[in-house]
Amino acid sequence: MTTNRQKQIEKNEAIIAKLKRQTKPTMVIVLGVQGCGKGTQSEMYLSEHSTRVNYIGKKTVNYLNDIERPIEFKYIGTGDLLRSQPENSPERKAIDKGHFVPDSVIFNLLNQTITTDVNIWGDGLGRSLQQAKQLVKSYGRRFNIVAVYFNMPESLVAERIAQRNAMGAGRADDADMAAVKKRVSTFNHVTMPAINWMRVNKNVVFTEVPITNDTPDVNYQKLKTILNTALAQNNIILK
């Protein structure tokens, strides 16, 4: 039987947890198979909800909109980090062939990049079970960790990659369909266990966005609705 004192303790703990969530920066992790539109959807969300985005290895973008308070994100794309390595490096050769780079290498790069003074938007962070566990262990107390899984049917991968190449936005790992198939297989065997672990982890706010062969605008509306609802429900305020 729950006593009045126990109820008050639980209420106080809930208030403290809420205040902690509201005062911490947020780390949004976006995950999905190659071609699902993580980059496009991320840019659309950030341009609407942030006043300043620092794109690692690229440039800082200042957005002018009607947001009254400044919201700043540091965008970290593991693919961009790896592709910024020298062409003859093991990391660059691995990603160009569709292989995954060892977790130790990924975390060495991340630890040099992640700071705790702004929100983080991470494209591809935690894409293995070991990475996901290490990410929550290392940053769970300093960030609200929110996972966004872009769930796209495997049957659409080749079509989306072909569309990306036709638009001139393809990358080295898009040109070789054998490498694309390898990445899909690796995603299913390596990343899906991480996604399923985060789905039930109490320290992660997990969201899932169904990606169909609609226009980017249609898929973006799904992302915006689902993510903003999850933030509100968990009392997370973007700083």
CYANA upper distance limits for C-alpha pairs under 8 A (distance plus 0.5 A):
  2 THR  CA      6 GLN  CA      6.63
  2 THR  CA      7 LYS  CA      7.23
  3 THR  CA      7 LYS  CA      6.78
  4 ASN  CA      8 GLN  CA      6.69
  5 ARG  CA      9 ILE  CA      6.70
  6 GLN  CA     10 GLU  CA      6.69
  7 LYS  CA     11 LYS  CA      6.62
  8 GLN  CA     12 ASN  CA      6.60
  9 ILE  CA     13 GLU  CA      6.64
 10 GLU  CA     14 ALA  CA      6.67
 11 LYS  CA     15 ILE  CA      6.81
 12 ASN  CA     16 ILE  CA      6.72
 13 GLU  CA     17 ALA  CA      6.60
 14 ALA  CA     18 LYS  CA      6.63
 15 ILE  CA     19 LEU  CA      6.75
 16 ILE  CA     20 LYS  CA      6.69
 17 ALA  CA     21 ARG  CA      6.77
 18 LYS  CA     22 GLN  CA      6.80
 18 LYS  CA    234 ASN  CA      8.36
 18 LYS  CA    235 ASN  CA      6.68
 19 LEU  CA     23 THR  CA      6.77
 20 LYS  CA     24 LYS  CA      6.74
 21 ARG  CA    144 ASN  CA      6.82
 21 ARG  CA    234 ASN  CA      8.47
 21 ARG  CA    235 ASN  CA      7.12
 21 ARG  CA    236 ILE  CA      6.13
 21 ARG  CA    237 ILE  CA      8.19
 22 GLN  CA    235 ASN  CA      6.96
 22 GLN  CA    236 ILE  CA      5.79
 22 GLN  CA    237 ILE  CA      5.89
 22 GLN  CA    238 LEU  CA      8.46
 23 THR  CA    237 ILE  CA      8.39
 24 LYS  CA    142 ARG  CA      6.92
 24 LYS  CA    143 PHE  CA      6.07
 24 LYS  CA    144 ASN  CA      6.94
 25 PRO  CA    116 THR  CA      7.63
 25 PRO  CA    117 ASP  CA      7.69
 25 PRO  CA    118 VAL  CA      6.50
 25 PRO  CA    119 ASN  CA      5.51
 25 PRO  CA    120 ILE  CA      8.36
 25 PRO  CA    142 ARG  CA      7.82
 25 PRO  CA    143 PHE  CA      5.72
 25 PRO  CA    144 ASN  CA      6.86
 25 PRO  CA    238 LEU  CA      7.33
 25 PRO  CA    239 LYS  CA      6.75
 26 THR  CA    118 VAL  CA      8.34
 26 THR  CA    119 ASN  CA      5.38
 26 THR  CA    120 ILE  CA      6.82
 26 THR  CA    143 PHE  CA      5.54
 26 THR  CA    144 ASN  CA      5.01
 26 THR  CA    145 ILE  CA      6.55
 26 THR  CA    146 VAL  CA      7.82
 26 THR  CA    236 ILE  CA      8.35
 26 THR  CA    238 LEU  CA      7.15
 26 THR  CA    239 LYS  CA      8.45
 27 MET  CA    119 ASN  CA      6.25
 27 MET  CA    120 ILE  CA      5.03
 27 MET  CA    121 TRP  CA      6.42
 27 MET  CA    122 GLY  CA      7.63
 27 MET  CA    143 PHE  CA      6.33
 27 MET  CA    144 ASN  CA      6.36
 27 MET  CA    145 ILE  CA      5.34
 27 MET  CA    146 VAL  CA      6.60
 28 VAL  CA    119 ASN  CA      8.45
 28 VAL  CA    120 ILE  CA      6.65
 28 VAL  CA    121 TRP  CA      5.39
 28 VAL  CA    122 GLY  CA      6.45
 28 VAL  CA    145 ILE  CA      6.52
 28 VAL  CA    146 VAL  CA      5.23
 28 VAL  CA    147 ALA  CA      6.35
 28 VAL  CA    148 VAL  CA      7.64
 29 ILE  CA    121 TRP  CA      6.71
 29 ILE  CA    122 GLY  CA      5.22
 29 ILE  CA    123 ASP  CA      6.60
 29 ILE  CA    124 GLY  CA      7.40
 29 ILE  CA    125 LEU  CA      6.53
 29 ILE  CA    126 GLY  CA      8.06
 29 ILE  CA    145 ILE  CA      7.88
 29 ILE  CA    146 VAL  CA      6.57
 29 ILE  CA    147 ALA  CA      5.19
 29 ILE  CA    148 VAL  CA      6.43
 30 VAL  CA     38 LYS  CA      7.25
 30 VAL  CA    121 TRP  CA      8.21
 30 VAL  CA    122 GLY  CA      6.65
 30 VAL  CA    123 ASP  CA      5.58
 30 VAL  CA    124 GLY  CA      6.56
 30 VAL  CA    125 LEU  CA      7.84
 30 VAL  CA    147 ALA  CA      6.50
 30 VAL  CA    148 VAL  CA      5.19
 30 VAL  CA    149 TYR  CA      6.45
 30 VAL  CA    150 PHE  CA      7.82
 31 LEU  CA     38 LYS  CA      7.71
 31 LEU  CA    123 ASP  CA      7.14
 31 LEU  CA    124 GLY  CA      5.98
 31 LEU  CA    125 LEU  CA      8.05
 31 LEU  CA    127 ARG  CA      7.56
 31 LEU  CA    147 ALA  CA      8.02
 31 LEU  CA    148 VAL  CA      6.68
 31 LEU  CA    149 TYR  CA      5.38
 31 LEU  CA    150 PHE  CA      6.59
 31 LEU  CA    195 ILE  CA      8.43
 32 GLY  CA     36 CYS  CA      6.68
 32 GLY  CA     38 LYS  CA      7.46
 32 GLY  CA    124 GLY  CA      8.39
 32 GLY  CA    149 TYR  CA      6.26
 32 GLY  CA    150 PHE  CA      5.38
 32 GLY  CA    151 ASN  CA      6.80
 32 GLY  CA    152 MET  CA      7.92
 33 VAL  CA    150 PHE  CA      8.26
 33 VAL  CA    151 ASN  CA      8.36
 33 VAL  CA    152 MET  CA      7.75
 33 VAL  CA    157 VAL  CA      8.27
 33 VAL  CA    184 VAL  CA      6.92
 33 VAL  CA    187 PHE  CA      6.86
 34 GLN  CA    157 VAL  CA      7.40
 34 GLN  CA    161 ILE  CA      8.39
 34 GLN  CA    180 VAL  CA      8.11
 34 GLN  CA    183 ARG  CA      7.76
 34 GLN  CA    184 VAL  CA      7.45
 35 GLY  CA    157 VAL  CA      6.29
 35 GLY  CA    158 ALA  CA      8.49
 35 GLY  CA    160 ARG  CA      6.04
 35 GLY  CA    161 ILE  CA      6.01
 35 GLY  CA    164 ARG  CA      8.39
 36 CYS  CA    150 PHE  CA      7.16
 36 CYS  CA    151 ASN  CA      8.24
 36 CYS  CA    152 MET  CA      6.60
 36 CYS  CA    157 VAL  CA      7.71
 36 CYS  CA    160 ARG  CA      7.84
 36 CYS  CA    211 ILE  CA      7.46
 37 GLY  CA     41 GLN  CA      6.45
 37 GLY  CA    216 PRO  CA      8.46
 38 LYS  CA     42 SER  CA      6.35
 38 LYS  CA    123 ASP  CA      7.58
 38 LYS  CA    150 PHE  CA      7.73
 39 GLY  CA     43 GLU  CA      6.69
 39 GLY  CA    123 ASP  CA      7.90
 40 THR  CA     44 MET  CA      6.81
 40 THR  CA    216 PRO  CA      8.09
 41 GLN  CA     45 TYR  CA      6.72
 41 GLN  CA    216 PRO  CA      7.72
 41 GLN  CA    219 ASN  CA      8.28
 41 GLN  CA    220 TYR  CA      6.39
 41 GLN  CA    223 LEU  CA      8.17
 42 SER  CA     46 LEU  CA      6.59
 43 GLU  CA     47 SER  CA      6.48
 44 MET  CA     48 GLU  CA      6.95
 44 MET  CA    220 TYR  CA      7.76
 45 TYR  CA     49 HIS  CA      6.54
 45 TYR  CA    220 TYR  CA      8.06
 45 TYR  CA    224 LYS  CA      7.44
 46 LEU  CA     50 SER  CA      5.75
 46 LEU  CA     53 VAL  CA      7.86
 46 LEU  CA     73 PHE  CA      8.41
 47 SER  CA     51 THR  CA      7.94
 47 SER  CA     63 TYR  CA      6.81
 48 GLU  CA     65 ASN  CA      8.05
 49 HIS  CA     67 ILE  CA      8.13
 49 HIS  CA     71 ILE  CA      7.90
 50 SER  CA     63 TYR  CA      7.44
 50 SER  CA     67 ILE  CA      8.34
 50 SER  CA     70 PRO  CA      7.69
 50 SER  CA     71 ILE  CA      5.38
 50 SER  CA     72 GLU  CA      6.33
 50 SER  CA     73 PHE  CA      7.50
 51 THR  CA     62 ASN  CA      6.28
 51 THR  CA     63 TYR  CA      5.23
 51 THR  CA     64 LEU  CA      6.89
 51 THR  CA     65 ASN  CA      7.70
 51 THR  CA     67 ILE  CA      7.84
 51 THR  CA     70 PRO  CA      6.24
 51 THR  CA     71 ILE  CA      5.96
 51 THR  CA     72 GLU  CA      6.65
 52 ARG  CA     60 THR  CA      7.67
 52 ARG  CA     61 VAL  CA      6.25
 52 ARG  CA     62 ASN  CA      5.00
 52 ARG  CA     63 TYR  CA      6.39
 52 ARG  CA     70 PRO  CA      8.16
 52 ARG  CA     71 ILE  CA      7.15
 52 ARG  CA     72 GLU  CA      5.41
 52 ARG  CA     73 PHE  CA      7.00
 53 VAL  CA     60 THR  CA      6.21
 53 VAL  CA     61 VAL  CA      5.73
 53 VAL  CA     62 ASN  CA      7.02
 53 VAL  CA     72 GLU  CA      6.36
 53 VAL  CA     73 PHE  CA      5.40
 53 VAL  CA     74 LYS  CA      6.19
 53 VAL  CA     75 TYR  CA      7.12
 54 ASN  CA     59 LYS  CA      6.82
 54 ASN  CA     60 THR  CA      4.80
 54 ASN  CA     61 VAL  CA      6.87
 54 ASN  CA     73 PHE  CA      6.91
 54 ASN  CA     74 LYS  CA      5.23
 54 ASN  CA     75 TYR  CA      6.35
 55 TYR  CA     59 LYS  CA      5.80
 55 TYR  CA     60 THR  CA      6.18
 55 TYR  CA     61 VAL  CA      8.02
 55 TYR  CA     74 LYS  CA      6.82
 55 TYR  CA     75 TYR  CA      5.43
 55 TYR  CA     76 ILE  CA      7.31
 56 ILE  CA     74 LYS  CA      7.82
 56 ILE  CA     75 TYR  CA      6.67
 56 ILE  CA     76 ILE  CA      6.36
 56 ILE  CA     77 GLY  CA      8.08
 56 ILE  CA     80 ASP  CA      8.39
 56 ILE  CA     81 LEU  CA      8.22
 57 GLY  CA     80 ASP  CA      7.92
 57 GLY  CA     81 LEU  CA      7.90
 57 GLY  CA     84 SER  CA      7.96
 70 PRO  CA    239 LYS  CA      7.79
 71 ILE  CA    238 LEU  CA      7.10
 71 ILE  CA    239 LYS  CA      5.81
 72 GLU  CA    118 VAL  CA      6.53
 72 GLU  CA    119 ASN  CA      6.75
 72 GLU  CA    239 LYS  CA      7.54
 73 PHE  CA    118 VAL  CA      6.38
 73 PHE  CA    119 ASN  CA      5.14
 73 PHE  CA    120 ILE  CA      5.88
 73 PHE  CA    121 TRP  CA      6.84
 74 LYS  CA    118 VAL  CA      7.20
 74 LYS  CA    119 ASN  CA      6.68
 74 LYS  CA    120 ILE  CA      5.39
 74 LYS  CA    121 TRP  CA      6.56
 75 TYR  CA    120 ILE  CA      6.52
 75 TYR  CA    121 TRP  CA      5.24
 75 TYR  CA    122 GLY  CA      6.52
 75 TYR  CA    123 ASP  CA      8.19
 76 ILE  CA     80 ASP  CA      8.31
 76 ILE  CA     81 LEU  CA      8.21
 76 ILE  CA    113 THR  CA      8.41
 76 ILE  CA    120 ILE  CA      7.66
 76 ILE  CA    121 TRP  CA      6.60
 76 ILE  CA    122 GLY  CA      5.32
 76 ILE  CA    123 ASP  CA      6.65
 77 GLY  CA     81 LEU  CA      6.77
 77 GLY  CA    122 GLY  CA      6.31
 77 GLY  CA    123 ASP  CA      5.02
 77 GLY  CA    124 GLY  CA      6.78
 77 GLY  CA    125 LEU  CA      8.10
 78 THR  CA     82 LEU  CA      6.63
 78 THR  CA    106 ILE  CA      7.94
 78 THR  CA    122 GLY  CA      8.20
 78 THR  CA    123 ASP  CA      6.89
 78 THR  CA    124 GLY  CA      6.22
 78 THR  CA    125 LEU  CA      7.06
 79 GLY  CA     83 ARG  CA      6.46
 79 GLY  CA     95 ILE  CA      8.48
 79 GLY  CA    123 ASP  CA      8.44
 79 GLY  CA    124 GLY  CA      7.88
 80 ASP  CA     84 SER  CA      6.51
 81 LEU  CA     85 GLN  CA      7.52
 81 LEU  CA    109 LEU  CA      7.92
 82 LEU  CA     91 GLU  CA      6.76
 82 LEU  CA     92 ARG  CA      6.55
 82 LEU  CA     95 ILE  CA      7.94
 83 ARG  CA     87 GLU  CA      8.42
 83 ARG  CA     92 ARG  CA      6.27
 83 ARG  CA     95 ILE  CA      8.18
 84 SER  CA     92 ARG  CA      8.47
 85 GLN  CA     89 SER  CA      7.14
 85 GLN  CA     91 GLU  CA      7.59
 85 GLN  CA     92 ARG  CA      6.57
 86 PRO  CA     92 ARG  CA      7.22
 87 GLU  CA     92 ARG  CA      6.16
 87 GLU  CA     93 LYS  CA      7.44
 88 ASN  CA     92 ARG  CA      7.23
 88 ASN  CA     93 LYS  CA      7.08
 89 SER  CA     93 LYS  CA      6.76
 90 PRO  CA     94 ALA  CA      6.51
 91 GLU  CA     95 ILE  CA      6.89
 91 GLU  CA    101 VAL  CA      6.55
 92 ARG  CA     96 ASP  CA      6.68
 93 LYS  CA     97 LYS  CA      6.84
 94 ALA  CA     98 GLY  CA      6.92
 94 ALA  CA     99 HIS  CA      5.53
 94 ALA  CA    100 PHE  CA      7.04
 94 ALA  CA    101 VAL  CA      6.90
 95 ILE  CA     99 HIS  CA      5.81
 95 ILE  CA    100 PHE  CA      6.80
 95 ILE  CA    101 VAL  CA      7.45
 95 ILE  CA    173 ASP  CA      7.60
 96 ASP  CA    172 ALA  CA      6.36
 96 ASP  CA    173 ASP  CA      5.46
 96 ASP  CA    179 ALA  CA      8.44
 97 LYS  CA    173 ASP  CA      6.95
 97 LYS  CA    179 ALA  CA      6.17
 98 GLY  CA    173 ASP  CA      6.67
 98 GLY  CA    179 ALA  CA      5.29
 98 GLY  CA    180 VAL  CA      7.08
 98 GLY  CA    182 LYS  CA      6.46
 98 GLY  CA    183 ARG  CA      5.73
 99 HIS  CA    182 LYS  CA      7.87
 99 HIS  CA    183 ARG  CA      7.24
 99 HIS  CA    186 THR  CA      8.17
100 PHE  CA    186 THR  CA      8.21
101 VAL  CA    105 VAL  CA      7.36
101 VAL  CA    106 ILE  CA      7.51
102 PRO  CA    106 ILE  CA      7.13
103 ASP  CA    107 PHE  CA      6.68
103 ASP  CA    128 SER  CA      8.38
103 ASP  CA    130 GLN  CA      7.91
103 ASP  CA    131 GLN  CA      6.80
104 SER  CA    108 ASN  CA      6.70
105 VAL  CA    109 LEU  CA      6.96
106 ILE  CA    110 LEU  CA      6.70
107 PHE  CA    111 ASN  CA      6.34
107 PHE  CA    131 GLN  CA      8.41
108 ASN  CA    112 GLN  CA      7.04
109 LEU  CA    113 THR  CA      7.01
110 LEU  CA    114 ILE  CA      6.33
114 ILE  CA    120 ILE  CA      8.12
116 THR  CA    142 ARG  CA      7.42
116 THR  CA    143 PHE  CA      8.08
118 VAL  CA    239 LYS  CA      7.98
119 ASN  CA    238 LEU  CA      8.00
119 ASN  CA    239 LYS  CA      7.65
125 LEU  CA    131 GLN  CA      7.94
125 LEU  CA    132 ALA  CA      8.02
126 GLY  CA    130 GLN  CA      8.16
126 GLY  CA    131 GLN  CA      5.04
126 GLY  CA    132 ALA  CA      4.52
126 GLY  CA    133 LYS  CA      8.19
126 GLY  CA    135 LEU  CA      6.99
126 GLY  CA    191 THR  CA      8.49
126 GLY  CA    194 ALA  CA      7.52
127 ARG  CA    131 GLN  CA      6.85
127 ARG  CA    132 ALA  CA      7.15
127 ARG  CA    190 VAL  CA      7.76
127 ARG  CA    191 THR  CA      5.34
127 ARG  CA    194 ALA  CA      6.89
127 ARG  CA    195 ILE  CA      8.28
128 SER  CA    132 ALA  CA      6.59
128 SER  CA    190 VAL  CA      5.84
128 SER  CA    191 THR  CA      5.28
128 SER  CA    192 MET  CA      8.34
128 SER  CA    193 PRO  CA      7.70
128 SER  CA    194 ALA  CA      5.77
129 LEU  CA    133 LYS  CA      6.69
129 LEU  CA    190 VAL  CA      7.59
129 LEU  CA    191 THR  CA      7.30
129 LEU  CA    193 PRO  CA      6.42
129 LEU  CA    194 ALA  CA      4.53
129 LEU  CA    195 ILE  CA      8.32
129 LEU  CA    197 TRP  CA      7.85
130 GLN  CA    134 GLN  CA      6.57
130 GLN  CA    194 ALA  CA      8.14
131 GLN  CA    135 LEU  CA      6.38
131 GLN  CA    194 ALA  CA      8.43
132 ALA  CA    136 VAL  CA      6.80
132 ALA  CA    194 ALA  CA      6.45
132 ALA  CA    198 MET  CA      7.91
133 LYS  CA    137 LYS  CA      6.58
134 GLN  CA    138 SER  CA      6.37
135 LEU  CA    139 TYR  CA      6.33
135 LEU  CA    140 GLY  CA      7.74
136 VAL  CA    140 GLY  CA      5.07
136 VAL  CA    145 ILE  CA      8.01
136 VAL  CA    203 ASN  CA      7.85
136 VAL  CA    204 VAL  CA      8.32
137 LYS  CA    141 ARG  CA      8.43
139 TYR  CA    143 PHE  CA      6.38
140 GLY  CA    144 ASN  CA      7.10
140 GLY  CA    145 ILE  CA      6.91
140 GLY  CA    203 ASN  CA      7.37
144 ASN  CA    204 VAL  CA      8.10
144 ASN  CA    205 VAL  CA      8.48
144 ASN  CA    236 ILE  CA      8.03
145 ILE  CA    203 ASN  CA      7.73
145 ILE  CA    204 VAL  CA      5.80
145 ILE  CA    205 VAL  CA      6.81
146 VAL  CA    204 VAL  CA      6.21
146 VAL  CA    205 VAL  CA      5.10
146 VAL  CA    206 PHE  CA      6.43
146 VAL  CA    207 THR  CA      8.06
147 ALA  CA    198 MET  CA      7.86
147 ALA  CA    204 VAL  CA      7.25
147 ALA  CA    205 VAL  CA      6.59
147 ALA  CA    206 PHE  CA      5.32
147 ALA  CA    207 THR  CA      6.50
148 VAL  CA    206 PHE  CA      6.82
148 VAL  CA    207 THR  CA      5.44
148 VAL  CA    208 GLU  CA      6.22
148 VAL  CA    209 VAL  CA      7.56
148 VAL  CA    227 LEU  CA      8.12
149 TYR  CA    195 ILE  CA      7.91
149 TYR  CA    206 PHE  CA      8.34
149 TYR  CA    207 THR  CA      6.76
149 TYR  CA    208 GLU  CA      5.22
149 TYR  CA    209 VAL  CA      6.55
150 PHE  CA    208 GLU  CA      6.62
150 PHE  CA    209 VAL  CA      5.44
150 PHE  CA    210 PRO  CA      6.59
150 PHE  CA    211 ILE  CA      6.64
151 ASN  CA    208 GLU  CA      7.13
151 ASN  CA    209 VAL  CA      6.41
151 ASN  CA    210 PRO  CA      5.43
151 ASN  CA    211 ILE  CA      6.15
152 MET  CA    156 LEU  CA      7.64
152 MET  CA    157 VAL  CA      8.44
152 MET  CA    210 PRO  CA      6.75
152 MET  CA    211 ILE  CA      5.28
152 MET  CA    212 THR  CA      6.90
153 PRO  CA    157 VAL  CA      7.88
153 PRO  CA    211 ILE  CA      8.24
153 PRO  CA    212 THR  CA      8.18
154 GLU  CA    184 VAL  CA      8.33
155 SER  CA    159 GLU  CA      8.45
156 LEU  CA    160 ARG  CA      6.57
156 LEU  CA    213 ASN  CA      7.89
157 VAL  CA    161 ILE  CA      6.63
158 ALA  CA    162 ALA  CA      6.61
158 ALA  CA    177 MET  CA      8.44
158 ALA  CA    180 VAL  CA      8.47
159 GLU  CA    163 GLN  CA      6.77
160 ARG  CA    164 ARG  CA      6.71
161 ILE  CA    165 ASN  CA      6.73
161 ILE  CA    170 GLY  CA      8.02
161 ILE  CA    174 ASP  CA      7.06
162 ALA  CA    166 ALA  CA      6.63
163 GLN  CA    167 MET  CA      6.81
164 ARG  CA    168 GLY  CA      7.00
164 ARG  CA    169 ALA  CA      5.81
164 ARG  CA    170 GLY  CA      5.96
165 ASN  CA    169 ALA  CA      6.09
165 ASN  CA    170 GLY  CA      4.88
165 ASN  CA    171 ARG  CA      8.37
165 ASN  CA    174 ASP  CA      7.83
165 ASN  CA    175 ALA  CA      8.16
166 ALA  CA    170 GLY  CA      8.32
170 GLY  CA    174 ASP  CA      6.19
170 GLY  CA    175 ALA  CA      7.58
171 ARG  CA    175 ALA  CA      7.25
172 ALA  CA    176 ASP  CA      8.14
173 ASP  CA    179 ALA  CA      6.80
173 ASP  CA    180 VAL  CA      7.22
174 ASP  CA    179 ALA  CA      7.92
174 ASP  CA    180 VAL  CA      6.75
176 ASP  CA    180 VAL  CA      6.97
177 MET  CA    181 LYS  CA      6.64
178 ALA  CA    182 LYS  CA      6.66
179 ALA  CA    183 ARG  CA      6.68
180 VAL  CA    184 VAL  CA      6.81
181 LYS  CA    185 SER  CA      6.70
182 LYS  CA    186 THR  CA      6.59
183 ARG  CA    187 PHE  CA      6.44
184 VAL  CA    188 ASN  CA      6.79
185 SER  CA    189 HIS  CA      6.82
186 THR  CA    190 VAL  CA      6.05
186 THR  CA    191 THR  CA      7.83
187 PHE  CA    191 THR  CA      5.30
187 PHE  CA    192 MET  CA      6.88
188 ASN  CA    192 MET  CA      5.80
188 ASN  CA    193 PRO  CA      8.46
189 HIS  CA    193 PRO  CA      7.59
190 VAL  CA    194 ALA  CA      7.72
191 THR  CA    195 ILE  CA      6.78
192 MET  CA    196 ASN  CA      6.56
193 PRO  CA    197 TRP  CA      6.61
194 ALA  CA    198 MET  CA      6.72
195 ILE  CA    199 ARG  CA      6.56
196 ASN  CA    200 VAL  CA      7.43
197 TRP  CA    201 ASN  CA      6.73
198 MET  CA    204 VAL  CA      6.62
198 MET  CA    206 PHE  CA      7.11
199 ARG  CA    204 VAL  CA      8.04
199 ARG  CA    205 VAL  CA      8.41
199 ARG  CA    206 PHE  CA      5.88
199 ARG  CA    207 THR  CA      8.35
200 VAL  CA    204 VAL  CA      8.41
200 VAL  CA    206 PHE  CA      8.33
205 VAL  CA    230 ALA  CA      7.91
205 VAL  CA    234 ASN  CA      8.34
207 THR  CA    226 ILE  CA      7.50
207 THR  CA    227 LEU  CA      7.30
207 THR  CA    230 ALA  CA      7.68
208 GLU  CA    226 ILE  CA      8.18
209 VAL  CA    222 LYS  CA      6.98
209 VAL  CA    223 LEU  CA      6.39
209 VAL  CA    226 ILE  CA      7.56
210 PRO  CA    219 ASN  CA      8.33
210 PRO  CA    222 LYS  CA      8.17
211 ILE  CA    219 ASN  CA      6.66
212 THR  CA    219 ASN  CA      7.77
214 ASP  CA    218 VAL  CA      6.58
214 ASP  CA    219 ASN  CA      7.08
215 THR  CA    219 ASN  CA      7.05
216 PRO  CA    220 TYR  CA      6.40
217 ASP  CA    221 GLN  CA      6.81
218 VAL  CA    222 LYS  CA      7.29
219 ASN  CA    223 LEU  CA      6.97
220 TYR  CA    224 LYS  CA      6.59
221 GLN  CA    225 THR  CA      6.60
222 LYS  CA    226 ILE  CA      6.54
223 LEU  CA    227 LEU  CA      6.33
224 LYS  CA    228 ASN  CA      6.31
225 THR  CA    229 THR  CA      6.50
226 ILE  CA    230 ALA  CA      6.75
227 LEU  CA    231 LEU  CA      6.74
228 ASN  CA    232 ALA  CA      6.71
229 THR  CA    233 GLN  CA      6.56
230 ALA  CA    234 ASN  CA      6.69
231 LEU  CA    235 ASN  CA      6.64
231 LEU  CA    236 ILE  CA      5.44
231 LEU  CA    237 ILE  CA      7.54
232 ALA  CA    236 ILE  CA      6.52
232 ALA  CA    237 ILE  CA      8.04
